[in-house]
Amino acid sequence: MNNMTTGQRIASRRKLANLSQEEISQELGVSRQAVSKWESDAGLPDIDNLITLSKRFGVSVGWLLGAEKDPAFDP
């Protein structure tokens, strides 16, 4: 498993989906600043937002948190 932080994982999946912080914040109903804090590891999304992010990006919550390996993203 690579050493990416949760914030780096969120940012990488968001960028892969060609979404801005503003766009993902609108989908989640949070501020752009909240997304920025998550991506800079200054905070973590709550469980509901983690679940929504995992579904949106097609990864597990465990992968977003760095607790699980995903063969598609962690060769």
C-alpha positions in Angstrom: 0.0 0.0 0.0 1.4 3.4 -0.8 1.9 6.1 1.8 -0.7 8.6 0.5 -2.7 10.5 3.2 -6.4 10.6 3.2 -6.3 14.1 1.9 -4.1 13.0 -1.0 -6.4 10.1 -1.8 -9.4 12.4 -1.9 -7.6 15.0 -4.1 -6.3 12.3 -6.5 -9.7 10.8 -7.0 -11.3 14.2 -7.4 -8.8 15.2 -10.0 -9.1 11.8 -11.8 -12.9 12.6 -12.0 -12.0 16.0 -13.5 -13.9 17.8 -10.7 -13.0 21.0 -9.0 -13.1 21.5 -5.2 -16.1 23.7 -5.8 -17.9 21.0 -7.8 -17.4 18.2 -5.3 -18.3 20.6 -2.4 -21.6 21.3 -4.1 -22.3 17.6 -4.6 -21.7 17.0 -0.9 -23.4 20.1 0.4 -20.3 21.4 2.1 -18.1 24.5 1.6 -15.2 24.5 -0.8 -13.1 25.3 2.2 -14.1 22.1 3.9 -12.9 20.1 0.8 -9.7 22.1 0.9 -9.2 21.2 4.6 -9.7 17.5 3.8 -7.3 17.6 1.0 -4.6 19.4 3.0 -5.2 16.9 5.9 -6.3 19.7 8.2 -9.5 17.8 8.8 -11.4 14.7 7.8 -14.8 14.3 6.2 -17.6 12.9 8.5 -18.7 9.4 7.9 -21.6 10.4 5.7 -19.3 12.4 3.4 -16.7 9.6 3.4 -19.4 7.1 2.2 -20.6 9.6 -0.4 -17.0 10.2 -1.6 -16.3 6.4 -1.7 -19.3 5.8 -3.9 -18.7 8.8 -6.1 -15.1 7.8 -6.7 -15.7 4.0 -6.8 -13.3 3.2 -3.9 -13.9 1.9 -0.4 -14.1 4.0 2.7 -11.2 1.9 3.9 -9.1 2.8 0.9 -9.8 6.5 1.4 -8.7 6.3 5.0 -5.6 4.3 4.0 -6.7 1.2 5.9 -7.2 -1.0 2.8 -5.4 -1.7 -0.4 -7.3 -1.4 -3.7 -5.6 -3.3 -6.5 -6.9 -0.7 -9.0 -5.1 2.1 -7.3 -2.4 0.5 -5.2 -0.5 -2.0 -7.5 
